[in-house]
């Protein structure tokens, strides 16, 4: 749910300083109070920002999820 432009700014700062970085992501977001469930394909701007981060020195680390 982060702002994609802000993620790009963070990547730029770290890249300019030569700092490699990890980006932790969760494959979906659920807000049961609102009945809301978001997955990456619904947020193409976020996917683009994550790809930008990888091109600029980031490594994606996807958290696992347990669904009951």
PDB file of N, H, CA, C and O in Angstrom:
ATOM      1  N   UNK A   1       0.818  -1.194   0.000  1.00  0.00           N
ATOM      2  CA  UNK A   1       0.000   0.000   0.000  1.00  0.00           C
ATOM      3  C   UNK A   1       0.868   1.267   0.000  1.00  0.00           C
ATOM      4  O   UNK A   1       0.342   2.377   0.092  1.00  0.00           O
ATOM      5  N   UNK A   2       2.191   1.105  -0.103  1.00  0.00           N
ATOM      6  H   UNK A   2       2.618   0.204  -0.178  1.00  0.00           H
ATOM      7  CA  UNK A   2       3.071   2.275  -0.134  1.00  0.00           C
ATOM      8  C   UNK A   2       2.902   3.068  -1.424  1.00  0.00           C
ATOM      9  O   UNK A   2       2.444   2.551  -2.443  1.00  0.00           O
ATOM     10  N   UNK A   3       3.283   4.326  -1.348  1.00  0.00           N
ATOM     11  H   UNK A   3       3.655   4.746  -0.521  1.00  0.00           H
ATOM     12  CA  UNK A   3       3.244   5.218  -2.501  1.00  0.00           C
ATOM     13  C   UNK A   3       4.383   4.841  -3.459  1.00  0.00           C
ATOM     14  O   UNK A   3       5.550   4.916  -3.075  1.00  0.00           O
ATOM     15  N   UNK A   4       4.070   4.442  -4.689  1.00  0.00           N
ATOM     16  H   UNK A   4       3.122   4.382  -5.001  1.00  0.00           H
ATOM     17  CA  UNK A   4       5.109   4.033  -5.640  1.00  0.00           C
ATOM     18  C   UNK A   4       6.165   5.117  -5.899  1.00  0.00           C
ATOM     19  O   UNK A   4       7.343   4.802  -6.071  1.00  0.00           O
ATOM     20  N   UNK A   5       5.759   6.366  -5.927  1.00  0.00           N
ATOM     21  H   UNK A   5       4.802   6.622  -5.788  1.00  0.00           H
ATOM     22  CA  UNK A   5       6.740   7.448  -6.147  1.00  0.00           C
ATOM     23  C   UNK A   5       7.718   7.528  -4.988  1.00  0.00           C
ATOM     24  O   UNK A   5       8.909   7.764  -5.192  1.00  0.00           O
ATOM     25  N   UNK A   6       7.230   7.337  -3.794  1.00  0.00           N
ATOM     26  H   UNK A   6       6.263   7.145  -3.628  1.00  0.00           H
ATOM     27  CA  UNK A   6       8.098   7.364  -2.609  1.00  0.00           C
ATOM     28  C   UNK A   6       9.093   6.196  -2.658  1.00  0.00           C
ATOM     29  O   UNK A   6      10.258   6.355  -2.294  1.00  0.00           O
ATOM     30  N   UNK A   7       8.634   5.040  -3.102  1.00  0.00           N
ATOM     31  H   UNK A   7       7.688   4.911  -3.397  1.00  0.00           H
ATOM     32  CA  UNK A   7       9.533   3.888  -3.217  1.00  0.00           C
ATOM     33  C   UNK A   7      10.662   4.174  -4.212  1.00  0.00           C
ATOM     34  O   UNK A   7      11.814   3.810  -3.976  1.00  0.00           O
ATOM     35  N   UNK A   8      10.323   4.821  -5.311  1.00  0.00           N
ATOM     36  H   UNK A   8       9.388   5.117  -5.503  1.00  0.00           H
ATOM     37  CA  UNK A   8      11.351   5.189  -6.301  1.00  0.00           C
ATOM     38  C   UNK A   8      12.350   6.187  -5.697  1.00  0.00           C
ATOM     39  O   UNK A   8      13.553   6.085  -5.938  1.00  0.00           O
ATOM     40  N   UNK A   9      11.855   7.140  -4.920  1.00  0.00           N
ATOM     41  H   UNK A   9      10.877   7.223  -4.724  1.00  0.00           H
ATOM     42  CA  UNK A   9      12.735   8.122  -4.271  1.00  0.00           C
ATOM     43  C   UNK A   9      13.713   7.428  -3.326  1.00  0.00           C
ATOM     44  O   UNK A   9      14.898   7.759  -3.288  1.00  0.00           O
ATOM     45  N   UNK A  10      13.201   6.462  -2.566  1.00  0.00           N
ATOM     46  H   UNK A  10      12.238   6.193  -2.597  1.00  0.00           H
ATOM     47  CA  UNK A  10      14.061   5.722  -1.642  1.00  0.00           C
ATOM     48  C   UNK A  10      15.124   4.958  -2.425  1.00  0.00           C
ATOM     49  O   UNK A  10      16.293   4.943  -2.040  1.00  0.00           O
ATOM     50  N   UNK A  11      14.715   4.319  -3.531  1.00  0.00           N
ATOM     51  H   UNK A  11      13.765   4.331  -3.844  1.00  0.00           H
ATOM     52  CA  UNK A  11      15.679   3.590  -4.370  1.00  0.00           C
ATOM     53  C   UNK A  11      16.749   4.534  -4.905  1.00  0.00           C
ATOM     54  O   UNK A  11      17.931   4.189  -4.930  1.00  0.00           O
ATOM     55  N   UNK A  12      16.336   5.722  -5.332  1.00  0.00           N
ATOM     56  H   UNK A  12      15.377   6.002  -5.311  1.00  0.00           H
ATOM     57  CA  UNK A  12      17.297   6.695  -5.859  1.00  0.00           C
ATOM     58  C   UNK A  12      18.323   7.092  -4.808  1.00  0.00           C
ATOM     59  O   UNK A  12      19.518   7.153  -5.096  1.00  0.00           O
ATOM     60  N   UNK A  13      17.866   7.360  -3.606  1.00  0.00           N
ATOM     61  H   UNK A  13      16.895   7.311  -3.372  1.00  0.00           H
ATOM     62  CA  UNK A  13      18.769   7.771  -2.524  1.00  0.00           C
ATOM     63  C   UNK A  13      19.787   6.676  -2.233  1.00  0.00           C
ATOM     64  O   UNK A  13      20.987   6.940  -2.158  1.00  0.00           O
ATOM     65  N   UNK A  14      19.305   5.449  -2.071  1.00  0.00           N
ATOM     66  H   UNK A  14      18.330   5.235  -2.132  1.00  0.00           H
ATOM     67  CA  UNK A  14      20.208   4.340  -1.750  1.00  0.00           C
ATOM     68  C   UNK A  14      21.149   4.038  -2.902  1.00  0.00           C
ATOM     69  O   UNK A  14      22.332   3.774  -2.682  1.00  0.00           O
ATOM     70  N   UNK A  15      20.641   4.074  -4.122  1.00  0.00           N
ATOM     71  H   UNK A  15      19.681   4.288  -4.300  1.00  0.00           H
ATOM     72  CA  UNK A  15      21.460   3.804  -5.297  1.00  0.00           C
ATOM     73  C   UNK A  15      22.562   4.845  -5.461  1.00  0.00           C
ATOM     74  O   UNK A  15      23.710   4.498  -5.739  1.00  0.00           O
ATOM     75  N   UNK A  16      22.220   6.107  -5.292  1.00  0.00           N
ATOM     76  H   UNK A  16      21.288   6.389  -5.067  1.00  0.00           H
ATOM     77  CA  UNK A  16      23.212   7.189  -5.417  1.00  0.00           C
ATOM     78  C   UNK A  16      24.344   7.018  -4.413  1.00  0.00           C
ATOM     79  O   UNK A  16      25.478   7.414  -4.680  1.00  0.00           O
ATOM     80  N   UNK A  17      24.043   6.438  -3.273  1.00  0.00           N
ATOM     81  H   UNK A  17      23.121   6.116  -3.056  1.00  0.00           H
ATOM     82  CA  UNK A  17      25.057   6.238  -2.228  1.00  0.00           C
ATOM     83  C   UNK A  17      25.750   4.885  -2.339  1.00  0.00           C
ATOM     84  O   UNK A  17      26.626   4.562  -1.536  1.00  0.00           O
ATOM     85  N   UNK A  18      25.353   4.089  -3.346  1.00  0.00           N
ATOM     86  H   UNK A  18      24.642   4.352  -3.999  1.00  0.00           H
ATOM     87  CA  UNK A  18      25.972   2.781  -3.549  1.00  0.00           C
ATOM     88  C   UNK A  18      25.588   1.761  -2.494  1.00  0.00           C
ATOM     89  O   UNK A  18      26.349   0.834  -2.216  1.00  0.00           O
ATOM     90  N   UNK A  19      24.421   1.923  -1.910  1.00  0.00           N
ATOM     91  H   UNK A  19      23.803   2.676  -2.136  1.00  0.00           H
ATOM     92  CA  UNK A  19      23.977   1.040  -0.836  1.00  0.00           C
ATOM     93  C   UNK A  19      23.013  -0.010  -1.403  1.00  0.00           C
ATOM     94  O   UNK A  19      21.923   0.336  -1.858  1.00  0.00           O
ATOM     95  N   UNK A  20      23.410  -1.290  -1.379  1.00  0.00           N
ATOM     96  H   UNK A  20      24.295  -1.571  -1.010  1.00  0.00           H
ATOM     97  CA  UNK A  20      22.466  -2.325  -1.792  1.00  0.00           C
ATOM     98  C   UNK A  20      21.368  -2.444  -0.729  1.00  0.00           C
ATOM     99  O   UNK A  20      21.617  -2.190   0.450  1.00  0.00           O
ATOM    100  N   UNK A  21      20.169  -2.825  -1.139  1.00  0.00           N
ATOM    101  H   UNK A  21      19.967  -3.031  -2.096  1.00  0.00           H
ATOM    102  CA  UNK A  21      19.065  -2.870  -0.171  1.00  0.00           C
ATOM    103  C   UNK A  21      18.072  -3.975  -0.498  1.00  0.00           C
ATOM    104  O   UNK A  21      17.958  -4.413  -1.643  1.00  0.00           O
ATOM    105  N   UNK A  22      17.361  -4.412   0.523  1.00  0.00           N
ATOM    106  H   UNK A  22      17.453  -4.056   1.453  1.00  0.00           H
ATOM    107  CA  UNK A  22      16.304  -5.407   0.388  1.00  0.00           C
ATOM    108  C   UNK A  22      14.955  -4.716   0.484  1.00  0.00           C
ATOM    109  O   UNK A  22      14.795  -3.739   1.215  1.00  0.00           O
ATOM    110  N   UNK A  23      13.986  -5.232  -0.264  1.00  0.00           N
ATOM    111  H   UNK A  23      14.116  -6.025  -0.858  1.00  0.00           H
ATOM    112  CA  UNK A  23      12.624  -4.711  -0.229  1.00  0.00           C
ATOM    113  C   UNK A  23      11.715  -5.870   0.158  1.00  0.00           C
ATOM    114  O   UNK A  23      11.517  -6.794  -0.631  1.00  0.00           O
ATOM    115  N   UNK A  24      11.164  -5.826   1.358  1.00  0.00           N
ATOM    116  H   UNK A  24      11.324  -5.075   1.998  1.00  0.00           H
ATOM    117  CA  UNK A  24      10.259  -6.875   1.810  1.00  0.00           C
ATOM    118  C   UNK A  24       8.854  -6.618   1.296  1.00  0.00           C
ATOM    119  O   UNK A  24       8.302  -5.534   1.485  1.00  0.00           O
ATOM    120  N   UNK A  25       8.280  -7.617   0.646  1.00  0.00           N
ATOM    121  H   UNK A  25       8.728  -8.497   0.493  1.00  0.00           H
ATOM    122  CA  UNK A  25       6.923  -7.483   0.130  1.00  0.00           C
ATOM    123  C   UNK A  25       6.069  -8.657   0.609  1.00  0.00           C
ATOM    124  O   UNK A  25       6.581  -9.736   0.907  1.00  0.00           O
ATOM    125  N   UNK A  26       4.792  -8.430   0.673  1.00  0.00           N
ATOM    126  H   UNK A  26       4.376  -7.553   0.431  1.00  0.00           H
ATOM    127  CA  UNK A  26       3.817  -9.455   1.015  1.00  0.00           C
ATOM    128  C   UNK A  26       2.927  -9.606  -0.216  1.00  0.00           C
ATOM    129  O   UNK A  26       2.493  -8.595  -0.770  1.00  0.00           O
ATOM    130  N   UNK A  27       2.638 -10.830  -0.667  1.00  0.00           N
ATOM    131  H   UNK A  27       2.990 -11.650  -0.217  1.00  0.00           H
ATOM    132  CA  UNK A  27       1.950 -11.011  -1.943  1.00  0.00           C
ATOM    133  C   UNK A  27       0.535 -10.453  -2.018  1.00  0.00           C
ATOM    134  O   UNK A  27       0.010 -10.257  -3.114  1.00  0.00           O
ATOM    135  N   UNK A  28      -0.081 -10.198  -0.889  1.00  0.00           N
ATOM    136  H   UNK A  28       0.346 -10.357   0.001  1.00  0.00           H
ATOM    137  CA  UNK A  28      -1.400  -9.571  -0.922  1.00  0.00           C
ATOM    138  C   UNK A  28      -1.680  -8.841   0.380  1.00  0.00           C
ATOM    139  O   UNK A  28      -1.035  -9.092   1.397  1.00  0.00           O
ATOM    140  N   UNK A  29      -2.633  -7.952   0.338  1.00  0.00           N
ATOM    141  H   UNK A  29      -3.157  -7.748  -0.488  1.00  0.00           H
ATOM    142  CA  UNK A  29      -3.038  -7.141   1.490  1.00  0.00           C
ATOM    143  C   UNK A  29      -4.503  -7.420   1.768  1.00  0.00           C
ATOM    144  O   UNK A  29      -5.330  -7.401   0.856  1.00  0.00           O
ATOM    145  N   UNK A  30      -4.825  -7.681   3.037  1.00  0.00           N
ATOM    146  H   UNK A  30      -4.153  -7.697   3.777  1.00  0.00           H
ATOM    147  CA  UNK A  30      -6.209  -7.957   3.407  1.00  0.00           C
ATOM    148  C   UNK A  30      -6.609  -7.033   4.552  1.00  0.00           C
ATOM    149  O   UNK A  30      -5.897  -6.902   5.547  1.00  0.00           O
ATOM    150  N   UNK A  31      -7.763  -6.399   4.386  1.00  0.00           N
ATOM    151  H   UNK A  31      -8.342  -6.506   3.578  1.00  0.00           H
ATOM    152  CA  UNK A  31      -8.371  -5.612   5.458  1.00  0.00           C
ATOM    153  C   UNK A  31      -9.766  -6.205   5.680  1.00  0.00           C
ATOM    154  O   UNK A  31     -10.715  -5.826   4.994  1.00  0.00           O
ATOM    155  N   UNK A  32      -9.893  -7.135   6.638  1.00  0.00           N
ATOM    156  H   UNK A  32      -9.122  -7.443   7.196  1.00  0.00           H
ATOM    157  CA  UNK A  32     -11.173  -7.804   6.821  1.00  0.00           C
ATOM    158  C   UNK A  32     -12.290  -6.855   7.239  1.00  0.00           C
ATOM    159  O   UNK A  32     -13.459  -7.116   6.953  1.00  0.00           O
ATOM    160  N   UNK A  33     -11.950  -5.764   7.908  1.00  0.00           N
ATOM    161  H   UNK A  33     -11.001  -5.552   8.140  1.00  0.00           H
ATOM    162  CA  UNK A  33     -12.958  -4.792   8.323  1.00  0.00           C
ATOM    163  C   UNK A  33     -13.674  -4.164   7.138  1.00  0.00           C
ATOM    164  O   UNK A  33     -14.859  -3.839   7.219  1.00  0.00           O
ATOM    165  N   UNK A  34     -12.951  -3.994   6.039  1.00  0.00           N
ATOM    166  H   UNK A  34     -11.989  -4.257   5.973  1.00  0.00           H
ATOM    167  CA  UNK A  34     -13.532  -3.390   4.844  1.00  0.00           C
ATOM    168  C   UNK A  34     -13.822  -4.427   3.758  1.00  0.00           C
ATOM    169  O   UNK A  34     -14.334  -4.092   2.690  1.00  0.00           O
ATOM    170  N   UNK A  35     -13.487  -5.696   4.044  1.00  0.00           N
ATOM    171  H   UNK A  35     -13.070  -5.968   4.911  1.00  0.00           H
ATOM    172  CA  UNK A  35     -13.656  -6.737   3.035  1.00  0.00           C
ATOM    173  C   UNK A  35     -12.758  -6.504   1.837  1.00  0.00           C
ATOM    174  O   UNK A  35     -13.115  -6.847   0.709  1.00  0.00           O
ATOM    175  N   UNK A  36     -11.588  -5.920   2.081  1.00  0.00           N
ATOM    176  H   UNK A  36     -11.298  -5.642   2.997  1.00  0.00           H
ATOM    177  CA  UNK A  36     -10.669  -5.524   1.017  1.00  0.00           C
ATOM    178  C   UNK A  36      -9.542  -6.541   0.895  1.00  0.00           C
ATOM    179  O   UNK A  36      -8.943  -6.938   1.894  1.00  0.00           O
ATOM    180  N   UNK A  37      -9.257  -6.959  -0.337  1.00  0.00           N
ATOM    181  H   UNK A  37      -9.743  -6.637  -1.149  1.00  0.00           H
ATOM    182  CA  UNK A  37      -8.131  -7.847  -0.605  1.00  0.00           C
ATOM    183  C   UNK A  37      -7.460  -7.372  -1.892  1.00  0.00           C
ATOM    184  O   UNK A  37      -8.079  -7.365  -2.956  1.00  0.00           O
ATOM    185  N   UNK A  38      -6.205  -6.980  -1.790  1.00  0.00           N
ATOM    186  H   UNK A  38      -5.702  -6.986  -0.925  1.00  0.00           H
ATOM    187  CA  UNK A  38      -5.451  -6.491  -2.947  1.00  0.00           C
ATOM    188  C   UNK A  38      -4.305  -7.444  -3.262  1.00  0.00           C
ATOM    189  O   UNK A  38      -3.647  -7.966  -2.362  1.00  0.00           O
ATOM    190  N   UNK A  39      -4.081  -7.658  -4.539  1.00  0.00           N
ATOM    191  H   UNK A  39      -4.615  -7.234  -5.270  1.00  0.00           H
ATOM    192  CA  UNK A  39      -2.935  -8.448  -4.990  1.00  0.00           C
ATOM    193  C   UNK A  39      -2.164  -7.597  -6.002  1.00  0.00           C
ATOM    194  O   UNK A  39      -2.693  -6.613  -6.520  1.00  0.00           O
ATOM    195  N   UNK A  40      -0.922  -7.975  -6.280  1.00  0.00           N
ATOM    196  H   UNK A  40      -0.493  -8.775  -5.859  1.00  0.00           H
ATOM    197  CA  UNK A  40      -0.076  -7.167  -7.160  1.00  0.00           C
ATOM    198  C   UNK A  40      -0.697  -6.791  -8.504  1.00  0.00           C
ATOM    199  O   UNK A  40      -0.587  -5.633  -8.907  1.00  0.00           O
ATOM    200  N   UNK A  41      -1.343  -7.714  -9.213  1.00  0.00           N
ATOM    201  H   UNK A  41      -1.432  -8.654  -8.886  1.00  0.00           H
ATOM    202  CA  UNK A  41      -1.866  -7.319 -10.533  1.00  0.00           C
ATOM    203  C   UNK A  41      -2.865  -6.160 -10.482  1.00  0.00           C
ATOM    204  O   UNK A  41      -3.068  -5.480 -11.488  1.00  0.00           O
ATOM    205  N   UNK A  42      -3.482  -5.931  -9.341  1.00  0.00           N
ATOM    206  H   UNK A  42      -3.317  -6.484  -8.524  1.00  0.00           H
ATOM    207  CA  UNK A  42      -4.431  -4.823  -9.203  1.00  0.00           C
ATOM    208  C   UNK A  42      -3.686  -3.494  -9.060  1.00  0.00           C
ATOM    209  O   UNK A  42      -4.269  -2.433  -9.286  1.00  0.00           O
ATOM    210  N   UNK A  43      -2.417  -3.543  -8.691  1.00  0.00           N
ATOM    211  H   UNK A  43      -1.944  -4.404  -8.507  1.00  0.00           H
ATOM    212  CA  UNK A  43      -1.616  -2.341  -8.445  1.00  0.00           C
ATOM    213  C   UNK A  43      -0.408  -2.302  -9.388  1.00  0.00           C
ATOM    214  O   UNK A  43       0.726  -2.426  -8.927  1.00  0.00           O
ATOM    215  N   UNK A  44      -0.626  -2.132 -10.701  1.00  0.00           N
ATOM    216  H   UNK A  44      -1.548  -2.032 -11.076  1.00  0.00           H
ATOM    217  CA  UNK A  44       0.511  -2.146 -11.633  1.00  0.00           C
ATOM    218  C   UNK A  44       1.526  -1.039 -11.348  1.00  0.00           C
ATOM    219  O   UNK A  44       2.708  -1.213 -11.644  1.00  0.00           O
ATOM    220  N   UNK A  45       1.100   0.089 -10.784  1.00  0.00           N
ATOM    221  H   UNK A  45       0.140   0.230 -10.544  1.00  0.00           H
ATOM    222  CA  UNK A  45       2.044   1.156 -10.446  1.00  0.00           C
ATOM    223  C   UNK A  45       3.003   0.708  -9.350  1.00  0.00           C
ATOM    224  O   UNK A  45       4.165   1.113  -9.341  1.00  0.00           O
ATOM    225  N   UNK A  46       2.527  -0.124  -8.429  1.00  0.00           N
ATOM    226  H   UNK A  46       1.583  -0.453  -8.436  1.00  0.00           H
ATOM    227  CA  UNK A  46       3.396  -0.661  -7.383  1.00  0.00           C
ATOM    228  C   UNK A  46       4.376  -1.669  -7.978  1.00  0.00           C
ATOM    229  O   UNK A  46       5.554  -1.669  -7.619  1.00  0.00           O
ATOM    230  N   UNK A  47       3.908  -2.520  -8.876  1.00  0.00           N
ATOM    231  H   UNK A  47       2.952  -2.520  -9.167  1.00  0.00           H
ATOM    232  CA  UNK A  47       4.782  -3.491  -9.539  1.00  0.00           C
ATOM    233  C   UNK A  47       5.880  -2.757 -10.307  1.00  0.00           C
ATOM    234  O   UNK A  47       7.043  -3.157 -10.256  1.00  0.00           O
ATOM    235  N   UNK A  48       5.524  -1.695 -11.014  1.00  0.00           N
ATOM    236  H   UNK A  48       4.579  -1.370 -11.056  1.00  0.00           H
ATOM    237  CA  UNK A  48       6.519  -0.908 -11.746  1.00  0.00           C
ATOM    238  C   UNK A  48       7.560  -0.306 -10.795  1.00  0.00           C
ATOM    239  O   UNK A  48       8.752  -0.291 -11.102  1.00  0.00           O
ATOM    240  N   UNK A  49       7.103   0.187  -9.646  1.00  0.00           N
ATOM    241  H   UNK A  49       6.135   0.175  -9.396  1.00  0.00           H
ATOM    242  CA  UNK A  49       8.029   0.767  -8.667  1.00  0.00           C
ATOM    243  C   UNK A  49       8.976  -0.299  -8.122  1.00  0.00           C
ATOM    244  O   UNK A  49      10.162  -0.030  -7.931  1.00  0.00           O
ATOM    245  N   UNK A  50       8.467  -1.501  -7.870  1.00  0.00           N
ATOM    246  H   UNK A  50       7.503  -1.719  -8.025  1.00  0.00           H
ATOM    247  CA  UNK A  50       9.327  -2.585  -7.388  1.00  0.00           C
ATOM    248  C   UNK A  50      10.366  -2.964  -8.432  1.00  0.00           C
ATOM    249  O   UNK A  50      11.522  -3.212  -8.089  1.00  0.00           O
ATOM    250  N   UNK A  51       9.974  -3.012  -9.696  1.00  0.00           N
ATOM    251  H   UNK A  51       9.035  -2.810  -9.974  1.00  0.00           H
ATOM    252  CA  UNK A  51      10.927  -3.300 -10.773  1.00  0.00           C
ATOM    253  C   UNK A  51      11.988  -2.208 -10.847  1.00  0.00           C
ATOM    254  O   UNK A  51      13.165  -2.497 -11.063  1.00  0.00           O
ATOM    255  N   UNK A  52      11.579  -0.967 -10.670  1.00  0.00           N
ATOM    256  H   UNK A  52      10.623  -0.733 -10.494  1.00  0.00           H
ATOM    257  CA  UNK A  52      12.507   0.163 -10.661  1.00  0.00           C
ATOM    258  C   UNK A  52      13.528  -0.024  -9.534  1.00  0.00           C
ATOM    259  O   UNK A  52      14.724   0.198  -9.724  1.00  0.00           O
ATOM    260  N   UNK A  53      13.041  -0.433  -8.360  1.00  0.00           N
ATOM    261  H   UNK A  53      12.069  -0.613  -8.206  1.00  0.00           H
ATOM    262  CA  UNK A  53      13.935  -0.629  -7.219  1.00  0.00           C
ATOM    263  C   UNK A  53      14.969  -1.709  -7.519  1.00  0.00           C
ATOM    264  O   UNK A  53      16.138  -1.558  -7.165  1.00  0.00           O
ATOM    265  N   UNK A  54      14.556  -2.788  -8.162  1.00  0.00           N
ATOM    266  H   UNK A  54      13.606  -2.910  -8.450  1.00  0.00           H
ATOM    267  CA  UNK A  54      15.487  -3.862  -8.510  1.00  0.00           C
ATOM    268  C   UNK A  54      16.533  -3.356  -9.506  1.00  0.00           C
ATOM    269  O   UNK A  54      17.718  -3.660  -9.371  1.00  0.00           O
ATOM    270  N   UNK A  55      16.095  -2.586 -10.505  1.00  0.00           N
ATOM    271  H   UNK A  55      15.133  -2.339 -10.614  1.00  0.00           H
ATOM    272  CA  UNK A  55      17.045  -2.042 -11.489  1.00  0.00           C
ATOM    273  C   UNK A  55      18.050  -1.088 -10.843  1.00  0.00           C
ATOM    274  O   UNK A  55      19.106  -0.815 -11.413  1.00  0.00           O
ATOM    275  N   UNK A  56      17.722  -0.590  -9.668  1.00  0.00           N
ATOM    276  H   UNK A  56      16.863  -0.812  -9.205  1.00  0.00           H
ATOM    277  CA  UNK A  56      18.586   0.382  -9.002  1.00  0.00           C
ATOM    278  C   UNK A  56      19.236  -0.165  -7.734  1.00  0.00           C
ATOM    279  O   UNK A  56      19.523   0.586  -6.802  1.00  0.00           O
ATOM    280  N   UNK A  57      19.467  -1.479  -7.705  1.00  0.00           N
ATOM    281  H   UNK A  57      19.234  -2.089  -8.463  1.00  0.00           H
ATOM    282  CA  UNK A  57      20.246  -2.064  -6.616  1.00  0.00           C
ATOM    283  C   UNK A  57      19.458  -2.801  -5.559  1.00  0.00           C
ATOM    284  O   UNK A  57      20.050  -3.324  -4.615  1.00  0.00           O
ATOM    285  N   UNK A  58      18.151  -2.862  -5.682  1.00  0.00           N
ATOM    286  H   UNK A  58      17.671  -2.437  -6.449  1.00  0.00           H
ATOM    287  CA  UNK A  58      17.332  -3.542  -4.683  1.00  0.00           C
ATOM    288  C   UNK A  58      17.161  -5.025  -4.973  1.00  0.00           C
ATOM    289  O   UNK A  58      17.265  -5.468  -6.116  1.00  0.00           O
ATOM    290  N   UNK A  59      16.901  -5.767  -3.934  1.00  0.00           N
ATOM    291  H   UNK A  59      16.817  -5.407  -3.005  1.00  0.00           H
ATOM    292  CA  UNK A  59      16.579  -7.184  -4.033  1.00  0.00           C
ATOM    293  C   UNK A  59      15.232  -7.406  -3.363  1.00  0.00           C
ATOM    294  O   UNK A  59      15.026  -6.981  -2.227  1.00  0.00           O
ATOM    295  N   UNK A  60      14.317  -8.068  -4.058  1.00  0.00           N
ATOM    296  H   UNK A  60      14.485  -8.414  -4.982  1.00  0.00           H
ATOM    297  CA  UNK A  60      12.987  -8.323  -3.516  1.00  0.00           C
ATOM    298  C   UNK A  60      13.027  -9.559  -2.623  1.00  0.00           C
ATOM    299  O   UNK A  60      13.582 -10.591  -3.001  1.00  0.00           O
ATOM    300  N   UNK A  61      12.444  -9.447  -1.452  1.00  0.00           N
ATOM    301  H   UNK A  61      11.993  -8.609  -1.144  1.00  0.00           H
ATOM    302  CA  UNK A  61      12.289 -10.566  -0.530  1.00  0.00           C
ATOM    303  C   UNK A  61      10.795 -10.688  -0.259  1.00  0.00           C
ATOM    304  O   UNK A  61      10.188  -9.807   0.351  1.00  0.00           O
ATOM    305  N   UNK A  62      10.211 -11.792  -0.719  1.00  0.00           N
ATOM    306  H   UNK A  62      10.704 -12.508  -1.214  1.00  0.00           H
ATOM    307  CA  UNK A  62       8.763 -11.956  -0.534  1.00  0.00           C
ATOM    308  C   UNK A  62       8.505 -12.753   0.733  1.00  0.00           C
ATOM    309  O   UNK A  62       9.036 -13.848   0.920  1.00  0.00           O
ATOM    310  N   UNK A  63       7.682 -12.184   1.594  1.00  0.00           N
ATOM    311  H   UNK A  63       7.251 -11.295   1.443  1.00  0.00           H
ATOM    312  CA  UNK A  63       7.307 -12.853   2.829  1.00  0.00           C
ATOM    313  C   UNK A  63       6.333 -13.975   2.516  1.00  0.00           C
ATOM    314  O   UNK A  63       5.510 -13.848   1.609  1.00  0.00           O
ATOM    315  N   UNK A  64       6.416 -15.048   3.241  1.00  0.00           N
ATOM    316  H   UNK A  64       7.084 -15.151   3.978  1.00  0.00           H
ATOM    317  CA  UNK A  64       5.466 -16.137   3.096  1.00  0.00           C
ATOM    318  C   UNK A  64       4.167 -15.792   3.803  1.00  0.00           C
ATOM    319  O   UNK A  64       4.118 -14.892   4.642  1.00  0.00           O
ATOM    320  N   UNK A  65       3.139 -16.508   3.459  1.00  0.00           N
ATOM    321  H   UNK A  65       3.179 -17.239   2.778  1.00  0.00           H
ATOM    322  CA  UNK A  65       1.840 -16.260   4.038  1.00  0.00           C
ATOM    323  C   UNK A  65       1.213 -17.602   4.421  1.00  0.00           C
ATOM    324  O   UNK A  65       1.406 -18.608   3.738  1.00  0.00           O
ATOM    325  N   UNK A  66       0.479 -17.600   5.496  1.00  0.00           N
ATOM    326  H   UNK A  66       0.322 -16.782   6.051  1.00  0.00           H
ATOM    327  CA  UNK A  66      -0.242 -18.798   5.910  1.00  0.00           C
ATOM    328  C   UNK A  66      -1.720 -18.453   5.948  1.00  0.00           C
ATOM    329  O   UNK A  66      -2.141 -17.567   6.692  1.00  0.00           O
ATOM    330  N   UNK A  67      -2.495 -19.147   5.156  1.00  0.00           N
ATOM    331  H   UNK A  67      -2.153 -19.867   4.551  1.00  0.00           H
ATOM    332  CA  UNK A  67      -3.934 -18.884   5.114  1.00  0.00           C
ATOM    333  C   UNK A  67      -4.651 -20.065   5.731  1.00  0.00           C
ATOM    334  O   UNK A  67      -4.406 -21.216   5.370  1.00  0.00           O
ATOM    335  N   UNK A  68      -5.522 -19.776   6.645  1.00  0.00           N
ATOM    336  H   UNK A  68      -5.721 -18.841   6.938  1.00  0.00           H
ATOM    337  CA  UNK A  68      -6.288 -20.838   7.320  1.00  0.00           C
ATOM    338  C   UNK A  68      -7.632 -20.964   6.652  1.00  0.00           C
ATOM    339  O   UNK A  68      -8.445 -21.797   7.053  1.00  0.00           O
TER     340      UNK A  68
END
